[in-house]
Amino acid sequence: MIVSSAALATGTALAAAGTSSAKESPATPDATEPSGWSSHGGTIGNCRCVPSSDGLRRPNEVAWRYDRSGPAAVVEDAVYLQTDGEVHSLAASDGSRRWIADGIGASGTPAVSGDRVYVAGEAVAALEAETGDVRWSESLGGAESVSSPVVALSAVYASADGVLRAFDAHTGDLRWERETVDVRLDAEGGPGEVAYGFHSSDGTVAVADGTVWALLDGARSESGIDVDAAVALDPATGRTLRTIRLPSGRAANGLAATEDALFVETPGEEGIVVLDPASGAVVDTVSDALHSAAVGDLAVTHGRHTLSSTGADAPWNDREAHAYGKPTIVGDVVVVAHSRGDRTSADELVGFDLEDGAERWRFAFDDRHWSDGFPIDAIVDGETVYVDRGGEFT
């Protein structure tokens, strides 16, 4: 944890794990998007965008370190860290451990809504945010690939082995499931309509503007189509609202959704396809881009050679190969991890101006743990940045 103003501390206090499995009806999760960094990609749209009136100021110091690492959510002064199939809850103020939920077979990033923490993996489960007690758990039948959960509109959405399911966030009851979606390809000499299964990796399900968006996997289609697609679903029923076929040959592995645009990550092409969610039209194709942070119709992307903006009045880029981590937008600041390839410089966090790409600030750690800053995720909540360094959550 790196803060703009806090005393140095290391979290070491221990608390017992909760083991209750009673299927009780918890308080209603927020109908609107949760505050903080609430799930994979920070938001229910996987947008890596944190509201802020004045951006993020330069951090001052490392406040604490925790001796485990993994994907995390941070909401209302608490950290929920998934590590080795367990969830560890920490006090955001000093890193002290609040509780551990073990034996739940969690994978991916937890999602927080209301007073519950939701996980997916061996099962989709709801935990008490204060204690870690299990309130309900629904098995996913030994699925090999499961997406991180997305919690919105009082439901938990998760894709497992190509099947998308929606569970009632209060009780765990299954609301609906979809095994396939028919997509019209309109390809000359090819099938007019093909049934697709769903992608089941992290960041392939998102919610924006009251709509569930999900990526469809050509490899799971009935014909083995070499192009992926996206689908808009009614959140209450799972009914198909519209489908969008990606440009020919594009296979996807990530999705960020706003009210104004869809940003689809296509790693094979090392680019991002920008789609109009209403018409399905391709608005832009961004090259050298593997991950994105998005607000409205603007995105900041990072690839192997550049960090750049798209959709702005004056797009910008900053080139330094394999140096910048995944971008996070905080108000009018873009925060990224940074590590030089010479293996001698200290790890850094850098803040860029969202509008013109000018450097706002730079924070250097006192040592080096990243051999390459490219995969590092900068999680931001309030005035605090969290990163993994050397097997520790910092």
N, C-alpha and C positions, 0 to 999 in steps of 0.2 A: 504494500500500500504506500503510495507516494502522495503527500498532501501539500497544500499551499501553506497551511499553518497548523502544526501539531507537534507535540513532543515525541521524541523517539521512544518507541515501546516495542516489545516482543510478546506476542500472545502465547501463553503457556498454561492458562487455567483449563481444567478438565471438567466435563460434565457427563453424566450417564446418558446412554442412548435410550430413546423411547421405543417400546416394542408392542404397543397396543395395536390391534387390528380391527377394532370395532368399526362397523360401517355406519357412522353417525352423519347427520346432515349438518355441515359446517355453515358458517356465515356466508352470505352471498358474495362471490367474487365480484370485483369491480366490473360494472357494465362497460366502463370506458377503459382505455388502455392504462395498464398499471404504470406507476411512477418508477423512476430509477432504471437500472439496467436489469430488466425483469426476466429476460429469457435469452435464448440463443440469438446472437445478433443484436441484443439490447432491447429490441421492441418486438411487438407481435407481427410487424412487417419485415423483420430481419434487417432493419434500415441502418443500424449502427449510428443513430442520431439521437442526441440527448438535448432536450430543450434547455436554453440558458439565455438570460437577458444580456449577459456581457461576456459570453465565452468562458474559457478556462484560463486562469492566470498561471504563470510559471510555478510549478511545484517548488517547495523549499527543501524538503528532506524526505528520507525514507522513514515512515512512522513505525512500521513493524513488518516482521516476516513470519510466515507460517510454514512448518516443515513438510507440507504436502502441497501438491499442485493439481490442476485440472480445470475444466470449464466451470464458470461460476456465474451466478446472478447476485446482484447487490441491490437491496431494496430496504428503505426505511431503517438505516443504521445496522443492517445485518447482512452478512455474506453467506451464501449457500453454495458450497464448493462440492462438486462431484469428483471424487477421487477413489479409484479402485473399486467402483461399484457402490461406494458408500456416499452419503451426503454429510458433510461437516458444516455446521452452522457456527459462524464466528461473529463476535462483536466488531463492527466496522471501526469503532473508536480505538481499540488497542489490539485486535487480533486474538483476544482470548476466546477459547472454545466454549460455545453455549451448549451444543449437543452433537451427538453422532447418531445417524440412522444407518444401521448396517443390516446385512442380510436381505437387502431389497433389490440387488442386481441392477442398479441404476446405470445408465450410460448417457452420454451427451450432457447437455446443459440443463439444469433445473429451470423451471418456470415458476414465477411467484405471482399470485393474484389474491387480493384480500388477505386473509390470515392463513392461507394454505401455500405449500410448496409442492409442485407437481413434478414427477419424474417419469421417465419411460426407460425401458430396457427389457428385463425379463417380464415386467408388467408395467402398466400405467398405474401410478399410485398417487394418492394425495396425502401429504404429511402436514401436521400442525406446525406452523411457522415458529411458534414459541417453544415447542417441546420435541419435535421430531416424531411424535406419535403417528402411526399409520391410521388414517381414517377410512380409506378404502383402497383396494388394490384389485385390478383386473388383469389376469394373465394374457400375454400375447402369444401363448402357445409355442414357446421356444423359437421365436423369430430370430433370424440371423442378422438382419439389418433393421434398425429402428431409428426414426428421426427423433430429435429432441422435441418435447411437447410444446405446443403453442396454446395458450389459454386466452380465450376471448369470448365475449357474448355468452358467458356462463357455461362454456364447453371447453373440453380439452381435445385438441386435434393432434393425432400422431399417425405416422405411416409406418407399417411394419411389413417387410417382405412384399412390397408392392400393393398392399391394401391400406387404404386410408380410413381411419375410424374417428368418430366423434363421441366422446363420453360426457355425460352430465357432470359438470364440475362439482355439484353438491353431493351426489350419491354414487357416482361411478357407473351408473346405468348406461348401456350402450344406446346412443340416440340413433346412429346410422353408421353404415359402412359401405364403402365402394371398392369393388375389386377391379373394375375396368371402367374406362370412359371411351366412348366412340369419338374418333376424330376424323373429319373429312380432310383428305389429303389433296384431292384434285390434281394428282400427278399424272402426266400423260403416260398412258400405257400401264399405270399402276392401279391399285385398289382405290375405290372412291372413298371408302370409310374403313378405318382400322380400330380395333379395340386395344387400348393401351392400359398397362398397369402403372402404378405410381412409383416415383422415386422414393426411396426410404432412407436417405441420408440427411444429416443435419442441414437446416437452411433451405429445405425444398418445400416446406409448407409455410404460408404466411397469410396474415389477415390484414386487409386494408379496406376502408370505406364500407364496412359491414359485409365484406365478401371474403370467402376463403379461397385463396389461390394455391395451387399445387402444381409441381412439375410432373409431367408424364414421361415415362421411360420407354424409349423406342425399343430397348433391349427386352422389355417385358411385354411388347406388343405381340399380337397373334401372328404377325408376319415378319417379325424381326426387322422392323423399319429402322433405317439409319438416321432418323431425325427425331428429336424430342419435341414435346409440346407442353403447353400450359393450359390449365383449366380453371375457370371461375365456378365456384359452387355456392349454392344457397347454404348458409351456415346452420340453419335449423333442420333442413331435410337432406342435404347432400345432393340435391338436384342440380344437374348441369345447367349453368347459365350461359356460358360461351366457352369455346375452345380456341386456342391460338397455336398454329403450327409454326415452329421455328424455321428459319431459313434452312435450306437443304444442307444436310451433313452436319448440322449443329447438334451436339450432345451437351446437356446441361448438368450442373451439379449444385447450383445455388440460385436463390431468388430473393430479391428485395422488392417489396411492394409498397407504394404510396398511393394516395388518391389520384395522382397525376401520371404515374408511370410505373412500368415493371422493368426491373433491371435483372436480366438473366445471365448468369455466369456460365461461360462455355469454355472449359479448360483445354479441350483439344485444340481449339482455335486461339487460345490465350486471348480471348476477347469477351466483351459484354454486349449483349443485344438489348437495346432499349425499345420497349413496346408501348404503344398506346393501349391502356387497359380497356377502353370502350370499343375501339375499332379493331384492335389486334394488329394494326399497322406497325411496321418497323420504323421507328423514329430516328434511330441512330445505331451505328455499330462502332464500339470503341475497341481499338486494337491495343495490344500490350496491356491488358487489364484482366485481373483474375478475381479480385474482390472489390466490393463497392460499399460506400456509405452514401445514403441518399436522403434528400429532403425535397419534397415537391417533385419537380422534373429535373432537378440538379443532382449529380452524383460526383463523388470524388472516388477515383479508382486507383488501385496500385497493381502494377505488373512487374515483370522481371527487370525492367529498365526505367520505369518512370512512375511518379505519383502525379496524377493530373485530375482536372475538373472537366466536366462536360455539362452542357445545358446552360452554363452561365453566360452573361452578356459578354464577358471577356475571359474565355477559357484559358487555363494556365497549366503548365507542367513543370515538374522538378525532376531532373534525371540523375539517378545514382543507382546503378544496377545492384539488385539483390540487397538493398540497404534498408528500405522502408517496410514496416510491418503493415498490418491491416488498418485502414484509416477509420477514425471515429470523428464524427462531426459533433461539436459541442457549441451550440449557438453559432457564432461566426468564426470559430476556430476549428481547425482540423488537427487532431492529435494522432501521432504515429510513433511507434517504436523505431529506433534507428540503430544500426550497427555497421561499422565499416568492415570491409573485407580484409583489412591488413592484419586483423587479429591482435592488434596492439592497443587500439583506442578503447576507452570505456564505453559501455552501453549508454544510450541516450533516449530521452523522449523529446520530441520536437513538436511545437505548435505553429501551424501555418495559418495565415489569414484565408478564410474561405473564399472571399471575393477575388483576391488577386494573387494568392499563393505566396505572399511575402512572409518571411519567417518572423513570427511574433516573439518566440522564446525557445530556449534550449536548456534541458536539464540533463546533466551527466551523472551517472552512478559512479561510485568510487572504485568499481572493478568491472570485469568483463565476464559474462556468462553466455551471451549469445554468439555462436559462431556465425550466425546469419540472422539478422533481425526480421527477415522476410515473413516468417509464419507467426510472429508475435502479435498477440491480441491486446490492445489497450482498452480496458474496461473503465468507464468513467461513471461516477455517481457524485453529483454535487461538485465539490472542489477536490475530489480524490480520484487518483488513477491507480488501477490495479493491474499488475502484469505477473507472468510466470518468469522466474529467473533462477536458473540452477536447481530446478526441482523444488523450488519454494514459491508459494503464493505471496507476492510482495505488494 
